[in-house]
Amino acid sequence: MWVEKYTVRGKVRYRFGENYKSPLTGKYKKVSVSYLKNNNQTKRAAAIELAKKIEKAKQKEYFTDKDISLRNLADKFLTIYKQRVAVNTYYNAFRGLKRICNDLGNDTLANKITTEILNRYLDQKLYDPDKPLTNASIQNYKKYLSMTYKFGVKYGYLKKNPVKDVEITWRSEIKRKRDRIENKYLTDGEYHAILHACEEKGRNDIKLFLEWLYLTGMRCGEAAGLYVKDIIKEEGKYKAIIDGSLSHQRELLGTVSNPTVKVSVKKTDGAKTIASNREVLLPQKAVNIYKELSLNKDPNDLIFINKDSRSNRPFDASHLDRFLHRLEAGAKIDKSVTTHFFRHTHVSKLAELGVPLYVIKNHVGHENSKITEEIYLHVTKEMEESLADKLSKL
């Protein structure tokens, strides 16, 4: 510790100083305090105060960008996150954080965002009268914010994580979930109305594909990715080998804050989950479709082809979902039908036939599916109620 004597307006003062080495630059810096006297008591007090100032100064150096913006912090997090996760997972986080930054302000200082601000923001998004988000969407928003702020604290951009104490006023979704189950599969009339509408549109290729989904319970990508060689015959029975799925795979180009996305349709090396890798027993109607569409094809040819595409591309869910939405009014169906409806309808028909739930799960490749269980329980409950009505007439 060193001491300097100086005067202020004619009065003598003493500056006590100390040098310390910067942990970031390796260069020496100094701190100082002033006292009116230079004696043993003031020297001891100065030493204590200087030690505190040095410790505080060192801590500040680690927080090198305390005024970082929310957008800049998100970009820094995404740069690291991109290297750790699959492209689709990264892209979902990028889109979520982009919306959040736009809502809260790209230039908003990240350290000015408080727990109270986030509570209000997430509750407003959840209960928006015009376009409310679901509990699941809000949970994702919270997750993306939490990962970003944890990153900020870990790397010294922030001192605390306001997301840690966020409490969301979750909305009751009992009615929405109940409606979801009742409107996630087709009645016999609705199913045949859709097939008839496909015929009227001259899209027999789509009709056969949707029939296949209904008859087998496959996911759209699983069926679209079937090659002729994937259908085998053992002991007089036809089976489909599911070992992959056609999906939109994104390749990110450009910068983290302004990426461009190149989308291609490719078959994955494995199915969606371990349980999804399976053999599916084909009913006779599905066998007939296979024989019709595989005629004069090579083993490595796809079974299902979109005849309306310029280069005989395979079917994809987004294209088929748009097609189905256009059919809804003409087919007089008051449901937002997607390709997954045919898979759910397959589950409902198996439930009606009394097939045990665990057998259905294995058949459709669901190791643990809440929607499959809910459809199964809903259908079996309706069957019990129908039985009660019939018994009352005895």
Secondary structure by P-SEA (a helix, b strand, c coil): cbbbbbccccbbbbbbbbbbbccccccccccccccccccaaaaaaaaaaaaaaaaaaaaaaaaccccccaaaaaaaaaaaaaacccaaaaaaaaaaaaaaaaaaccccccccccaaaaaaaaaaaaacccccccaaaaaaaaaaaaaaaaaaaaacccccccccccccccccaaaaaaaaaacccccaaaaaaaaaaaaaaccaaaaaaaaaaaaccccaaaaaacccccccccccbbbbbbcccccbbbbbcccccbbbbbbbbbbccccccccccbbbbbcaaaaaaaaaaaccccccccccccccccccccccaaaaaaaaaaaccccccccccccaaaaaaaaaaaaaacccaaaaaaaacccccaaaaaaaaaaaaaaaaaaaaaaaac
